Amino acid sequence: MAEYARVGFLFLNFRRITKMGMEQKEDVYNTFSIVQEQLADCARILNLSEDIYSILRSPMREIHISLPVKMDNGKTKVFHGFRVQYNNALGPTKGGIRFHPDETVDTVRALAAWMTWKCSLLNLPLGGGKGGVICNPKEMSEGELERLSRLYIEKIWKYIGPDEDIPAPDVYTNPQIMAWMMDEYSKIAQKNQFGVVTGKPLLLGGSPGRGDATARGGLYTLREAAKELGMDLGYATIAIQGYGNAGYYAAKLAKELFGSKIVAVSDSQGGIYNADGLDPEEIQEHKRKKSSVVGLSGTKRITSEELMEIDVDVLIPAALENVITEKNAHNIKAKVIIELANGPTTPDADDILYKKGIHVIPDFLANAGGVTVSYFEMVQNLTMYYWSEEDVHSRLSDKMSQAYHSVLSAAKQYRVNMRQAAYVVAVSRVVEAMKMRGWI
Ligand code: NAD
């Protein structure tokens, strides 16, 4: 059952590598090495044995594929993709698929590990996985994207399924892509298999409330943190890095649910700031027309890096990894950080933020709303009975609140930061399941 295949890849023992470009020297972080460092820290806190630790530190299975896609110009272009199934002790693996030009297998491994801890932390009967394709969807036509999405499923269908591994959307993938993937899998299986992916359109077995679930879940944890910290969210100022699914809904819902003031947002083109507050819908409309938040009238242009250091109550990284490092952590002024992005903070930065007394709600807690509603989607697909949106919100609120308080209790009990506490809760459950199954 446990297939801990060593597939001949080298794990980097250092988390920071130096990439030499033609003209410049650039520091980059290896996200999977960061995951391993976080896990090593957890193994030390929990006093895990070497055999348990050695199972947890590597993916259970990973699939590497090449994807020759006929492009609109008649030529064939070969893309490279991955699916990593990290650990299935608690159930079938689950995790999104990213389409991104900078995708690497180490990022996918890291994201698959975080999915394992996330599902465990939320008490979902699921393990963790993740997928990715190195491509730039912004430069591809709809037809090219459809062919790529269908081919991805054709190449991995043997290793996925409602009881095996269930993909979902992530950066630059969306419900339409999930619909194509579900359809391709169903064609191969020769029957409708709506449960093979989540994040589908409503008409094809999607769940009400999945669209804004990641941001909503994160804001439910902010609500709990605010009670703990005595913060009135009605007067809170918020800066958000990234204005895609997670970032846009975070802005919209923070205003709707709490009446908070969004003062800065950014995307891959740069950022905008207005001390008097920004209107999330106006920004979204501008981004729809101009493909960026930049240039909205009445706003000051800032960089995405400057946004991180603005004097706000709440900072929400909602884009990509490693944006809070030892270089800028000292300058962060927010009282609370909600990590909607996966892996936005490096371990060195974590130490700095903890010493500064900043309350960090770590990624695999803060952004767990997405997979939680994906799990609700799986339940609804299985029972063929669909819940109301209010029902989804209320169940999500309960789940996020329970997870937040389990982490807060562990942080107090073990006298560790919130990320270490989240690891303690999540990894303990995975270890317990592995022991019960006789893997160790
Ligand atoms: P998305 O593709 O909808 O949006 C990503 C946004 O980030 C875009 O606005 C893009 O312009 C912006 N961006 C890219 N590079 C940037 C940079 N250097 N500076 C500022 N902004 C930049 O993706 P998403 O689904 O919103 O995911 C965002 C993050 O949230 C990712 O880390 C993802 O793994 C995580 N997450 C998403 C979900 C989900 O359900 N969507 C669930 C859990 C975690």
Boltz pocket constraint, residues with backbone or C-beta under 6 A from the ligand:
constraints:
  - pocket:
      binder: B
      contacts: [[A, 169], [A, 170], [A, 171], [A, 172], [A, 173], [A, 210], [A, 214], [A, 241], [A, 242], [A, 243], [A, 244], [A, 245], [A, 246], [A, 247], [A, 266], [A, 267], [A, 268], [A, 269], [A, 270], [A, 304], [A, 318], [A, 319], [A, 320], [A, 321], [A, 340], [A, 341], [A, 342], [A, 367], [A, 368], [A, 370], [A, 371]]
      max_distance: 6.0
